[in-house]
Amino acid sequence: MTSEGVLQRIGQWPVRLKNYVEELQTEMRRVTWPSAKQVRATTLVVIATVFAFAGYFAIVDLVLGRLITRIFDAFVK
């Protein structure tokens, strides 16, 4: 790219930034935002799911850990 092209692109950044901000504002007006009740409900679902997966993985870790320990103990004896 020539230095002239670079200077031209640098000179266009304020216009490009203004266009970006205008488009962003337009899109944000189109967004359908959830209500506070919906946010609370989905947040509770996410928290419950995280705890459920944590419990599941704790049990799987415990079972696999004991299984691997028994396998190693069998080879050591």
MARBA-3410 file (N, C-alpha, C, O; in Angstrom, 1 decimal):
77
0.8,-1.2,0.0,0.0,0.0,0.0,0.9,1.2,0.0,1.9,1.3,0.7 ~ 0.5,2.2,-0.8,1.4,3.4,-0.9,1.1,4.3,0.3,0.1,4.2,1.0 ~ 2.0,5.2,0.5,1.9,6.2,1.6,0.6,7.0,1.4,0.0,7.5,2.4 ~ 0.3,7.3,0.1,-0.9,8.1,-0.2,-2.1,7.3,0.3,-3.1,7.9,0.8 ~ -2.2,6.0,0.0,-3.3,5.2,0.4,-3.5,5.1,1.9,-4.6,5.1,2.4
-2.3,5.0,2.6,-2.3,5.0,4.0,-2.9,6.3,4.6,-3.7,6.3,5.5 ~ -2.4,7.4,4.1,-2.9,8.7,4.6,-4.3,8.9,4.3,-5.1,9.5,5.1 ~ -4.8,8.4,3.2,-6.2,8.5,2.9,-7.1,7.7,3.9,-8.1,8.2,4.3 ~ -6.6,6.5,4.2,-7.3,5.6,5.1,-7.3,6.3,6.5,-8.3,6.2,7.2 ~ -6.2,6.9,6.9,-6.1,7.5,8.2,-7.1,8.7,8.2,-7.7,9.0,9.3
-7.2,9.4,7.1,-8.1,10.6,7.1,-9.5,10.2,7.1,-10.4,11.0,7.5 ~ -9.9,9.0,6.7,-11.2,8.5,6.7,-11.7,8.0,8.0,-12.9,7.7,8.2 ~ -10.9,7.7,9.0,-11.3,7.1,10.2,-12.3,7.8,11.0,-13.2,7.2,11.6 ~ -12.3,9.2,11.1,-13.4,9.8,11.8,-14.8,9.5,11.2,-15.8,9.3,11.9 ~ -14.9,9.5,9.9,-16.1,9.3,9.2,-16.6,7.8,9.4,-17.7,7.5,9.7
-15.6,6.9,9.3,-15.9,5.5,9.5,-16.3,5.2,10.9,-17.2,4.4,11.2 ~ -15.7,5.9,11.9,-16.1,5.7,13.3,-17.5,6.3,13.5,-18.3,5.6,14.2 ~ -17.8,7.4,13.0,-19.2,8.0,13.1,-20.2,7.1,12.5,-21.3,6.8,13.1 ~ -19.9,6.5,11.3,-20.9,5.6,10.7,-21.1,4.3,11.6,-22.2,3.8,11.7 ~ -20.0,3.8,12.1,-20.1,2.7,13.0,-20.9,2.9,14.2,-21.8,2.1,14.6
-20.7,4.1,14.9,-21.5,4.4,16.1,-23.0,4.6,15.7,-23.9,4.1,16.5 ~ -23.3,5.2,14.6,-24.7,5.4,14.1,-25.3,4.0,13.9,-26.5,3.8,14.3 ~ -24.6,3.1,13.2,-25.2,1.8,12.9,-25.4,1.0,14.2,-26.3,0.3,14.4 ~ -24.4,1.2,15.2,-24.5,0.5,16.4,-25.8,1.0,17.2,-26.5,0.2,17.8 ~ -26.0,2.3,17.2,-27.2,2.8,17.9,-28.4,2.3,17.3,-29.4,2.0,18.0
-28.5,2.3,15.9,-29.7,1.8,15.2,-29.9,0.3,15.6,-31.1,0.0,15.9 ~ -28.9,-0.5,15.6,-29.1,-1.9,16.0,-29.5,-2.1,17.4,-30.4,-2.9,17.7 ~ -29.0,-1.3,18.3,-29.3,-1.4,19.7,-30.8,-1.0,20.0,-31.4,-1.5,20.9 ~ -31.3,-0.1,19.2,-32.8,0.2,19.3,-33.6,-0.9,18.8,-34.8,-1.0,19.3 ~ -33.1,-1.8,17.9,-33.9,-2.9,17.4,-33.9,-4.1,18.4,-34.7,-5.0,18.2
-33.0,-4.1,19.4,-32.9,-5.3,20.3,-34.1,-5.3,21.2,-34.6,-4.3,21.7 ~ -34.6,-6.6,21.3,-35.7,-6.8,22.3,-35.0,-7.3,23.6,-34.5,-8.4,23.7 ~ -35.0,-6.4,24.6,-34.4,-6.8,25.8,-35.3,-7.6,26.7,-36.5,-7.3,26.7 ~ -34.7,-8.6,27.4,-35.6,-9.4,28.3,-36.0,-8.6,29.6,-35.3,-7.6,29.9 ~ -37.1,-9.0,30.1,-37.6,-8.3,31.4,-36.7,-8.7,32.5,-36.0,-9.7,32.4
-36.8,-8.0,33.6,-36.1,-8.4,34.8,-36.5,-9.8,35.3,-35.6,-10.5,35.8 ~ -37.8,-10.1,35.2,-38.2,-11.4,35.6,-37.6,-12.5,34.8,-37.2,-13.6,35.3 ~ -37.5,-12.3,33.5,-36.9,-13.3,32.6,-35.4,-13.5,32.9,-34.9,-14.6,32.9 ~ -34.7,-12.4,33.2,-33.3,-12.4,33.5,-33.1,-13.2,34.8,-32.2,-14.1,34.9 ~ -33.9,-13.0,35.8,-33.8,-13.7,37.1,-34.1,-15.2,36.8,-33.3,-16.1,37.4
-35.1,-15.5,36.1,-35.4,-16.9,35.8,-34.3,-17.7,35.1,-33.9,-18.8,35.5 ~ -33.8,-17.0,34.0,-32.7,-17.7,33.3,-31.4,-17.8,34.1,-30.6,-18.7,34.0 ~ -31.2,-16.8,35.0,-30.0,-16.8,35.8,-30.1,-18.0,36.8,-29.1,-18.7,37.1 ~ -31.3,-18.2,37.4,-31.5,-19.3,38.3,-31.3,-20.6,37.6,-30.7,-21.6,38.1 ~ -31.7,-20.7,36.3,-31.5,-22.0,35.6,-30.0,-22.2,35.3,-29.6,-23.3,35.5
-29.3,-21.2,35.0,-27.9,-21.3,34.8,-27.2,-21.7,36.0,-26.3,-22.6,36.0 ~ -27.5,-21.1,37.2,-26.8,-21.4,38.4,-27.2,-22.9,38.8,-26.3,-23.6,39.2 ~ -28.4,-23.3,38.7,-28.8,-24.7,39.0,-28.0,-25.7,38.1,-27.6,-26.7,38.5 ~ -27.9,-25.3,36.8,-27.2,-26.2,35.9,-25.8,-26.3,36.2,-25.2,-27.4,36.1 ~ -25.2,-25.2,36.6,-23.7,-25.2,37.0,-23.5,-26.2,38.2,-22.6,-27.0,38.2
-24.4,-26.0,39.2,-24.3,-26.9,40.3,-24.5,-28.4,40.0,-23.9,-29.3,40.5 ~ -25.5,-28.6,39.1,-25.8,-30.0,38.7,-24.5,-30.6,38.0,-24.2,-31.7,38.3 ~ -24.0,-29.9,37.1,-22.8,-30.4,36.4,-21.6,-30.5,37.3,-20.8,-31.5,37.2 ~ -21.5,-29.6,38.3,-20.4,-29.7,39.2,-20.5,-31.0,40.0,-19.6,-31.7,40.3 ~ -21.8,-31.3,40.5,-22.0,-32.5,41.2,-21.7,-33.8,40.4,-21.1,-34.7,40.8
-22.2,-33.7,39.1,-21.9,-34.8,38.2,-20.5,-35.1,38.0,-20.0,-36.2,38.1 ~ -19.7,-34.0,37.7,-18.3,-34.2,37.5,-17.5,-34.6,38.8,-16.5,-35.3,38.7 ~ -18.0,-34.2,39.9,-17.4,-34.6,41.2,-17.6,-36.1,41.4,-16.6,-36.8,41.8 ~ -18.8,-36.6,41.1,-19.0,-38.0,41.2,-18.2,-38.8,40.2,-17.6,-39.8,40.5 ~ -18.1,-38.4,38.9,-17.3,-39.0,37.9,-15.9,-39.0,38.3,-15.2,-40.0,38.2
-15.4,-37.9,38.8,-14.0,-37.8,39.3,-13.7,-38.8,40.4,-12.7,-39.5,40.4 ~ -14.6,-38.9,41.3,-14.5,-39.8,42.5,-14.4,-41.2,42.0,-13.5,-42.0,42.4 ~ -15.4,-41.6,41.1,-15.4,-43.0,40.6,-14.2,-43.3,39.8,-13.5,-44.4,40.1 ~ -13.8,-42.5,38.9,-12.6,-42.7,38.1,-11.4,-42.7,38.9,-10.5,-43.5,38.7 ~ -11.3,-41.9,39.9,-10.1,-41.8,40.7,-9.9,-43.1,41.5,-8.8,-43.7,41.6
-11.0,-43.6,42.1,-11.0,-44.9,42.8,-10.6,-46.1,41.9,-9.9,-47.0,42.2 ~ -11.2,-46.0,40.7,-11.0,-47.1,39.7,-9.5,-47.1,39.3,-8.9,-48.2,39.2 ~ -8.9,-46.0,39.0,-7.5,-45.9,38.6,-6.6,-46.3,39.8,-5.6,-47.0,39.6 ~ -7.0,-45.9,41.0,-6.2,-46.3,42.2,-6.2,-47.9,42.3,-5.2,-48.5,42.6 ~ -7.4,-48.5,42.1,-7.5,-49.9,42.2,-6.6,-50.6,41.1,-5.9,-51.6,41.4
-6.6,-50.0,39.9,-5.8,-50.6,38.8,-4.4,-50.5,39.2,-3.6,-51.5,39.0 ~ -3.9,-49.4,39.6,-2.5,-49.2,40.0,-2.1,-50.1,41.2,-1.0,-50.7,41.2 ~ -3.0,-50.2,42.2,-2.7,-51.1,43.3,-2.6,-52.6,42.8,-1.8,-53.3,43.4 ~ -3.4,-53.0,41.8,-3.3,-54.4,41.3,-2.0,-54.6,40.7,-1.5,-55.7,40.8 ~ -1.4,-53.6,40.0,-0.1,-53.8,39.4,1.0,-53.8,40.3,2.1,-54.4,40.1
0.9,-53.1,41.4,1.9,-52.9,42.4,2.1,-54.2,43.2,3.2,-54.6,43.6 ~ 0.9,-54.9,43.5,1.0,-56.1,44.4,1.7,-57.2,43.7,1.8,-58.3,44.2
END
